[in-house]
Amino acid sequence: MERVQRRVVLVTGASRGIGAEAAAQFGATGAHVVVNYREKRKRAQVVVDGIVAAGGSASVLGADVSDPAAVEGMAAELGERFGRLDTLVLNASGGLERDADPGYALRLNRDAQVRLAVSVLPLMPEGGRIVFVTSHQAHFVHEQGEVPAGYAPIALSKRAGEDALRSRIPEFRDRGVGFTVVSGDMIDGTIIVRLLERRDPGSVAARRAAGPLPTVEEFARVIVRAGTEPATLGQTFYVGGEDFLTVSAR
Ligand SMILES: NC(=O)c1ccc[n+]([C@@H]2O[C@H](COP(=O)([O-])OP(=O)(O)OC[C@H]3O[C@@H](n4cnc5c(N)ncnc54)[C@H](OP(=O)(O)O)[C@@H]3O)[C@@H](O)[C@H]2O)c1
């Protein structure tokens, strides 16, 4: 077993985008960051190399989190290598992929998130943290209703994932493990927003009209805060989109 004195943080889906930036920012806090990816090992290695070059500590760990056997393997490897996991960031998400079958969004955005959290819970010490990353379009799907064209199954499955995780809060509490949610408006410059801009330009223009979209750096900063600072169990951190909050308060 590697004797890592630092906090051990696993960020799922950290080979690009928000997960990669969150991994880099966690690296700057002095934690050992485990950079999970599904397919793009080289990109994940670049993220790790960047953290190490900046004086931090990181390693890659590939696993398709929608595959139960791969999740089991990942939990076993974390146990063998580090003996513990201090922070789990549930960032990996999907469903808009061209080859995704109709059940994939729920399998990934709900079932896989709960399975992973439950699998690594025995490795988490008191004071450990689980952070679920979501979008306002998903978090407020039942209040706000309207989502960009084609995004409804993803929004519903991510909200179902959040609800399923929230239903596990008593288990997290019993182990002294914190659980928080970070919900963001559309995040500027991400692949998903570029994809939505092609599919449904009006929906992105409407969000831009409500105010500048948050950046990847800003969103990742709040993910790191949610994974490190004291928070109420079940607390939601919001990033951007003040008008969404108004809608939810009605
Ligand atoms: N983009 C936005 O505007 C926005 C707004 C609010 C919230 N969010 C949330 O932020 C999170 C990250 O979004 P993003 O835009 O950065 O995503 P992204 O660019 O699509 O990146 C997805 C990442 O997840 C990985 N991944 C996909 N399926 C996976 C699987 N089955 N198992 C393991 N890893 C998997 C990918 O790995 P590979 O590269 O190896 O395939 C990649 O690293 C998501 O939870 C999303 O809902 C995004």
The ligand as an SDF file (V2000), in Angstrom:
LIG
                    3D

 48 52  0  0  0  0  0  0  0  0999 V2000
  -20.8170   21.7340  -19.2290 N   0  0  0  0  0  0  0  0  0  0  0  0
  -21.7020   22.4490  -18.5730 C   0  0  0  0  0  0  0  0  0  0  0  0
  -22.1710   23.4990  -19.0350 O   0  0  0  0  0  0  0  0  0  0  0  0
  -22.1560   21.9980  -17.2170 C   0  0  0  0  0  0  0  0  0  0  0  0
  -23.0120   22.8180  -16.4850 C   0  0  0  0  0  0  0  0  0  0  0  0
  -23.4120   22.4400  -15.2190 C   0  0  0  0  0  0  0  0  0  0  0  0
  -23.0060   21.2090  -14.7150 C   0  0  0  0  0  0  0  0  0  0  0  0
  -22.1940   20.4050  -15.4510 N   0  0  0  0  0  0  0  0  0  0  0  0
  -21.7940   19.1110  -14.8880 C   0  0  0  0  0  0  0  0  0  0  0  0
  -20.3870   19.0690  -14.7700 O   0  0  0  0  0  0  0  0  0  0  0  0
  -19.9330   17.7410  -14.9470 C   0  0  0  0  0  0  0  0  0  0  0  0
  -18.8320   17.7020  -15.9920 C   0  0  0  0  0  0  0  0  0  0  0  0
  -19.2990   18.2720  -17.1790 O   0  0  0  0  0  0  0  0  0  0  0  0
  -18.3390   18.5380  -18.4280 P   0  0  0  0  0  0  0  0  0  0  0  0
  -19.0650   19.4930  -19.2950 O   0  0  0  0  0  0  0  0  0  0  0  0
  -16.9650   18.8770  -17.9720 O   0  0  0  0  0  0  0  0  0  0  0  0
  -18.3400   17.0860  -19.1110 O   0  0  0  0  0  0  0  0  0  0  0  0
  -17.5590   16.5290  -20.3920 P   0  0  0  0  0  0  0  0  0  0  0  0
  -16.7150   17.5740  -21.0270 O   0  0  0  0  0  0  0  0  0  0  0  0
  -18.5750   15.8350  -21.2180 O   0  0  0  0  0  0  0  0  0  0  0  0
  -16.5420   15.4630  -19.7570 O   0  0  0  0  0  0  0  0  0  0  0  0
  -17.0330   14.2480  -19.3630 C   0  0  0  0  0  0  0  0  0  0  0  0
  -15.9540   13.5140  -18.5930 C   0  0  0  0  0  0  0  0  0  0  0  0
  -16.6000   12.3800  -18.0100 O   0  0  0  0  0  0  0  0  0  0  0  0
  -15.9400   11.2250  -18.4530 C   0  0  0  0  0  0  0  0  0  0  0  0
  -16.9280   10.1810  -18.6050 N   0  0  0  0  0  0  0  0  0  0  0  0
  -17.9920   10.1490  -19.4400 C   0  0  0  0  0  0  0  0  0  0  0  0
  -18.6630    8.9960  -19.2620 N   0  0  0  0  0  0  0  0  0  0  0  0
  -18.0060    8.3050  -18.3000 C   0  0  0  0  0  0  0  0  0  0  0  0
  -18.1710    7.0470  -17.7130 C   0  0  0  0  0  0  0  0  0  0  0  0
  -19.1750    6.2450  -18.0650 N   0  0  0  0  0  0  0  0  0  0  0  0
  -17.2770    6.6370  -16.7700 N   0  0  0  0  0  0  0  0  0  0  0  0
  -16.2380    7.4230  -16.4090 C   0  0  0  0  0  0  0  0  0  0  0  0
  -16.0230    8.6400  -16.9390 N   0  0  0  0  0  0  0  0  0  0  0  0
  -16.8890    9.0650  -17.8810 C   0  0  0  0  0  0  0  0  0  0  0  0
  -15.2110   11.5620  -19.7330 C   0  0  0  0  0  0  0  0  0  0  0  0
  -14.0950   10.6710  -19.8490 O   0  0  0  0  0  0  0  0  0  0  0  0
  -13.4530   10.2560  -21.2980 P   0  0  0  0  0  0  0  0  0  0  0  0
  -12.9010   11.5470  -21.8630 O   0  0  0  0  0  0  0  0  0  0  0  0
  -12.3790    9.2760  -20.9830 O   0  0  0  0  0  0  0  0  0  0  0  0
  -14.5680    9.7040  -22.1290 O   0  0  0  0  0  0  0  0  0  0  0  0
  -14.8140   13.0170  -19.4420 C   0  0  0  0  0  0  0  0  0  0  0  0
  -13.6370   13.0470  -18.6430 O   0  0  0  0  0  0  0  0  0  0  0  0
  -21.1650   16.9170  -15.3060 C   0  0  0  0  0  0  0  0  0  0  0  0
  -21.6660   16.2930  -14.1480 O   0  0  0  0  0  0  0  0  0  0  0  0
  -22.1470   17.9580  -15.7990 C   0  0  0  0  0  0  0  0  0  0  0  0
  -23.5000   17.5800  -15.6490 O   0  0  0  0  0  0  0  0  0  0  0  0
  -21.7590   20.7700  -16.6920 C   0  0  0  0  0  0  0  0  0  0  0  0
  1  2  1  0
  2  3  2  0
  2  4  1  0
  4  5  1  0
  4 48  2  0
  5  6  2  0
  6  7  1  0
  7  8  2  0
  8  9  1  0
  8 48  1  0
  9 10  1  0
  9 46  1  0
 10 11  1  0
 11 12  1  0
 11 44  1  0
 12 13  1  0
 13 14  1  0
 14 15  2  0
 14 16  1  0
 14 17  1  0
 17 18  1  0
 18 19  2  0
 18 20  1  0
 18 21  1  0
 21 22  1  0
 22 23  1  0
 23 24  1  0
 23 42  1  0
 24 25  1  0
 25 26  1  0
 25 36  1  0
 26 27  1  0
 26 35  1  0
 27 28  2  0
 28 29  1  0
 29 30  1  0
 29 35  2  0
 30 31  1  0
 30 32  2  0
 32 33  1  0
 33 34  2  0
 34 35  1  0
 36 37  1  0
 36 42  1  0
 37 38  1  0
 38 39  2  0
 38 40  1  0
 38 41  1  0
 42 43  1  0
 44 45  1  0
 44 46  1  0
 46 47  1  0
M  CHG  2   8   1  16  -1
M  END
$$$$
